[in-house]
């Protein structure tokens, strides 16, 4: 189990999985079968980029049914505190215990003209809800029948512009029950080292995010549009100058993993649609 490995201090590998834009579960899960024994868990996104997908809860349940270890993402964007608690109780009833609490991208990011953002609470509030449910009570403090057993995760951005504020939020998330953290994608190694130095007194497992770049266009888009991610010129040049983008993408990701492996307790691969390279990458870095 992911929980056991993290609590024992073992190094873990997780893979980000996006549910289908529809109901064809088997078609979505079939490509993952060859990866089942190569990753310790499969982290299921919750309408990433504020774009419609099958729910993370449903996808996590179907993965668990088929013998996968799932990490269910849940965002505050789409649900008020009542709906969040209901979905978390459902997750617990389905045997899903690994849950990553996120605030979520606002609907306009996904160009959803009709969707209304909720944001009654944020990721810290979701963690507090899970903390209460684990103690057998609702967020409002009322006793519930039985208790959950969530292994709560949270997110942190090592490249945040206001890094001190990000670290303060990290501490609050730990206070509200976060047991391990996923980081935003790492590209700038020196910047990541500075972040690790700043949190050296915080003893919490970190799983570092790794995005596999498909092209210089993708790299430039990330640099221009995703706050807190800085892809250094040296990496941009490698992509731009390579005649074999696939080979360059794999080499960059492998190099980043090798350089940060001793600083973290795991690696989280985010293929963002570039699924064809996942199997080769995990073979290289395991």
Legacy VTK file of the C-alpha trace (Angstrom):
# vtk DataFile Version 3.0
C-alpha trace
ASCII
DATASET POLYDATA
POINTS 286 float
0.000 0.000 0.000
1.084 3.570 -0.699
0.506 4.538 2.931
2.735 1.739 4.210
5.563 2.600 1.843
5.473 6.309 2.636
5.279 5.728 6.385
8.250 3.337 6.159
10.278 5.953 4.289
10.402 3.984 1.048
10.743 5.769 -2.299
7.535 5.732 -4.320
6.462 6.354 -7.909
3.002 7.621 -8.814
1.389 8.382 -12.167
-1.173 11.067 -12.917
-4.259 9.699 -14.668
-7.039 11.737 -16.256
-10.496 10.107 -16.350
-12.165 9.880 -19.777
-14.274 12.653 -21.252
-17.204 10.264 -21.312
-18.149 6.890 -19.879
-15.855 4.412 -21.649
-14.051 3.144 -18.566
-12.434 0.094 -20.123
-10.818 2.105 -22.906
-9.376 4.500 -20.305
-8.047 1.777 -18.013
-6.709 -0.648 -20.623
-3.476 1.309 -21.329
-2.716 1.335 -17.587
-2.655 -2.453 -17.219
0.965 -2.738 -18.338
1.917 -0.074 -15.787
0.135 -1.543 -12.762
3.240 -3.155 -11.278
5.555 -0.270 -12.174
3.833 2.442 -10.127
2.921 2.439 -6.456
-0.245 4.466 -7.053
-2.307 6.141 -9.762
-3.298 9.723 -8.977
-6.696 10.521 -10.507
-7.370 14.117 -11.535
-10.605 15.962 -10.721
-11.714 17.759 -13.918
-8.180 19.142 -14.482
-7.950 22.566 -16.038
-11.647 22.988 -15.201
-12.554 20.751 -18.162
-15.249 18.089 -18.053
-14.168 14.554 -17.235
-15.653 11.537 -15.489
-15.473 12.159 -11.756
-12.289 11.341 -9.882
-14.382 9.402 -7.367
-15.799 7.090 -10.050
-12.468 6.582 -11.799
-10.697 5.860 -8.496
-13.381 3.303 -7.631
-13.068 1.530 -10.997
-9.277 1.469 -10.683
-9.508 0.002 -7.189
-11.928 -2.666 -8.438
-9.302 -3.721 -10.952
-6.491 -3.969 -8.427
-4.878 -0.533 -8.804
-3.851 1.661 -5.885
-5.598 4.997 -6.406
-5.080 8.493 -5.065
-8.306 10.436 -5.501
-8.031 14.156 -6.117
-10.844 16.317 -4.791
-11.194 20.057 -5.404
-13.124 22.809 -3.665
-13.988 24.433 -6.982
-17.156 22.435 -7.690
-18.575 21.538 -4.292
-19.729 23.194 -1.109
-18.809 21.693 2.257
-21.865 19.409 2.260
-21.086 17.933 -1.158
-17.408 17.550 -0.249
-18.313 15.594 2.869
-20.785 13.425 0.948
-18.191 12.562 -1.706
-15.563 11.831 0.912
-17.918 9.522 2.776
-18.649 7.775 -0.531
-14.917 7.416 -1.194
-14.433 5.866 2.235
-17.344 3.489 1.678
-15.696 2.400 -1.595
-12.446 1.734 0.233
-10.586 4.735 -1.207
-8.293 6.139 1.477
-5.595 8.110 -0.388
-7.019 11.567 -1.099
-5.249 14.655 -2.477
-6.987 17.884 -1.412
-6.804 20.735 -3.919
-8.444 24.129 -4.231
-8.838 23.683 -8.001
-8.584 25.764 -11.154
-11.380 28.338 -11.628
-13.934 27.493 -14.367
-12.783 30.264 -16.721
-9.483 28.405 -17.153
-11.404 25.690 -18.967
-13.542 28.213 -20.835
-16.696 27.078 -19.058
-19.095 29.945 -19.651
-21.944 28.303 -17.728
-20.099 26.742 -14.800
-20.175 28.591 -11.462
-17.259 28.299 -9.089
-18.065 27.369 -5.487
-14.860 27.812 -3.447
-16.783 27.865 -0.159
-13.550 26.541 1.332
-10.096 25.769 -0.031
-7.677 22.830 0.153
-6.993 23.551 3.822
-10.717 23.291 4.531
-10.908 19.937 2.738
-8.031 18.654 4.854
-9.866 19.787 7.979
-12.982 17.937 6.813
-10.971 14.727 6.348
-9.345 15.219 9.736
-12.779 15.455 11.343
-14.196 12.481 9.415
-11.220 10.385 10.532
-12.233 11.257 14.097
-15.860 10.227 13.522
-17.449 13.641 13.181
-18.604 15.993 10.464
-16.920 19.291 9.611
-19.619 20.960 11.723
-18.620 18.780 14.680
-21.590 16.407 14.675
-20.978 12.726 15.350
-21.234 10.390 12.358
-21.711 6.628 12.368
-18.245 5.159 12.140
-15.106 6.962 11.021
-13.004 7.211 7.891
-9.343 6.300 7.484
-8.071 8.845 4.977
-4.381 9.185 4.192
-4.487 12.842 3.256
-2.195 14.529 0.751
-1.768 18.172 -0.176
0.068 20.195 -2.817
2.919 22.683 -2.582
4.562 24.857 -5.238
8.375 25.126 -4.772
8.467 27.852 -7.414
5.770 30.067 -5.918
6.410 33.786 -6.364
5.541 34.394 -2.714
7.418 31.370 -1.394
7.239 32.302 2.295
3.453 32.494 2.040
3.400 29.136 0.244
5.431 27.567 3.055
3.081 29.051 5.660
0.158 27.427 3.816
2.137 24.201 3.752
2.448 24.321 7.546
-1.301 24.957 7.897
-2.017 21.965 5.692
0.148 19.807 7.932
-1.726 21.136 10.981
-4.980 20.071 9.305
-3.777 16.525 8.707
-1.734 16.386 5.494
0.547 13.345 5.721
2.489 13.872 2.505
2.807 16.421 -0.293
2.876 16.486 -4.060
4.933 19.308 -5.549
4.246 21.337 -8.665
6.385 20.226 -11.612
10.132 20.596 -11.056
12.408 21.920 -13.803
14.679 24.437 -12.097
16.933 22.292 -9.893
18.697 25.168 -8.135
15.366 26.774 -7.273
14.125 23.441 -5.943
17.221 23.085 -3.757
16.551 26.533 -2.278
13.000 25.487 -1.492
14.198 22.289 0.175
16.648 24.287 2.282
13.825 26.572 3.427
11.667 23.646 4.563
14.524 21.580 6.017
12.947 21.674 9.477
9.592 20.443 8.198
9.714 16.678 8.341
7.082 15.605 5.811
7.332 13.242 2.805
7.490 15.031 -0.562
6.653 13.524 -3.948
8.117 15.657 -6.730
6.100 16.393 -9.845
7.675 15.603 -13.227
6.095 16.830 -16.467
7.298 15.213 -19.689
7.703 17.947 -22.291
6.489 17.116 -25.803
7.874 20.133 -27.615
9.322 23.629 -27.277
5.807 24.963 -27.853
4.555 23.110 -24.779
7.546 24.289 -22.746
6.978 27.922 -23.710
3.258 27.627 -22.951
4.025 26.326 -19.450
6.531 29.118 -18.853
4.086 31.782 -20.011
0.863 30.491 -18.453
1.488 28.407 -15.336
2.588 30.504 -12.335
5.351 29.016 -10.250
6.918 26.873 -12.963
10.162 28.099 -14.487
11.682 26.039 -17.284
15.309 27.196 -17.544
16.761 28.322 -20.899
19.074 25.291 -20.916
16.072 22.932 -21.044
14.294 25.050 -23.643
17.418 24.887 -25.812
17.653 21.107 -25.522
14.080 20.757 -26.776
14.426 23.372 -29.500
17.698 22.033 -30.894
16.839 18.339 -30.795
15.831 16.567 -33.998
14.281 13.787 -31.884
11.789 15.448 -29.504
10.794 12.174 -27.876
14.368 11.267 -27.040
15.048 14.771 -25.720
11.880 14.756 -23.580
12.827 11.465 -21.961
16.409 12.566 -21.351
15.279 15.817 -19.689
12.782 14.060 -17.410
15.283 11.338 -16.492
17.959 13.920 -15.691
15.609 15.896 -13.411
14.569 12.757 -11.537
18.180 11.706 -11.020
19.130 15.156 -9.704
16.309 15.420 -7.140
15.900 11.777 -6.152
17.983 12.131 -2.995
15.961 15.153 -1.835
12.459 13.662 -1.965
10.571 10.500 -1.106
8.970 9.948 -4.454
8.335 11.021 -8.028
4.986 11.815 -9.611
4.971 11.572 -13.405
2.486 13.852 -15.183
2.409 12.877 -18.874
-0.297 15.443 -19.819
-1.362 13.392 -22.814
2.142 12.164 -23.689
1.298 8.663 -22.502
3.476 6.881 -25.053
6.673 7.751 -23.138
5.535 6.725 -19.651
6.585 3.088 -19.753
10.083 3.862 -21.048
10.559 6.702 -18.545
9.576 4.628 -15.521
11.942 1.864 -16.659
14.761 4.409 -16.832
14.231 6.019 -13.424
13.136 3.157 -11.178
LINES 1 287
286 0 1 2 3 4 5 6 7 8 9 10 11 12 13 14 15 16 17 18 19 20 21 22 23 24 25 26 27 28 29 30 31 32 33 34 35 36 37 38 39 40 41 42 43 44 45 46 47 48 49 50 51 52 53 54 55 56 57 58 59 60 61 62 63 64 65 66 67 68 69 70 71 72 73 74 75 76 77 78 79 80 81 82 83 84 85 86 87 88 89 90 91 92 93 94 95 96 97 98 99 100 101 102 103 104 105 106 107 108 109 110 111 112 113 114 115 116 117 118 119 120 121 122 123 124 125 126 127 128 129 130 131 132 133 134 135 136 137 138 139 140 141 142 143 144 145 146 147 148 149 150 151 152 153 154 155 156 157 158 159 160 161 162 163 164 165 166 167 168 169 170 171 172 173 174 175 176 177 178 179 180 181 182 183 184 185 186 187 188 189 190 191 192 193 194 195 196 197 198 199 200 201 202 203 204 205 206 207 208 209 210 211 212 213 214 215 216 217 218 219 220 221 222 223 224 225 226 227 228 229 230 231 232 233 234 235 236 237 238 239 240 241 242 243 244 245 246 247 248 249 250 251 252 253 254 255 256 257 258 259 260 261 262 263 264 265 266 267 268 269 270 271 272 273 274 275 276 277 278 279 280 281 282 283 284 285
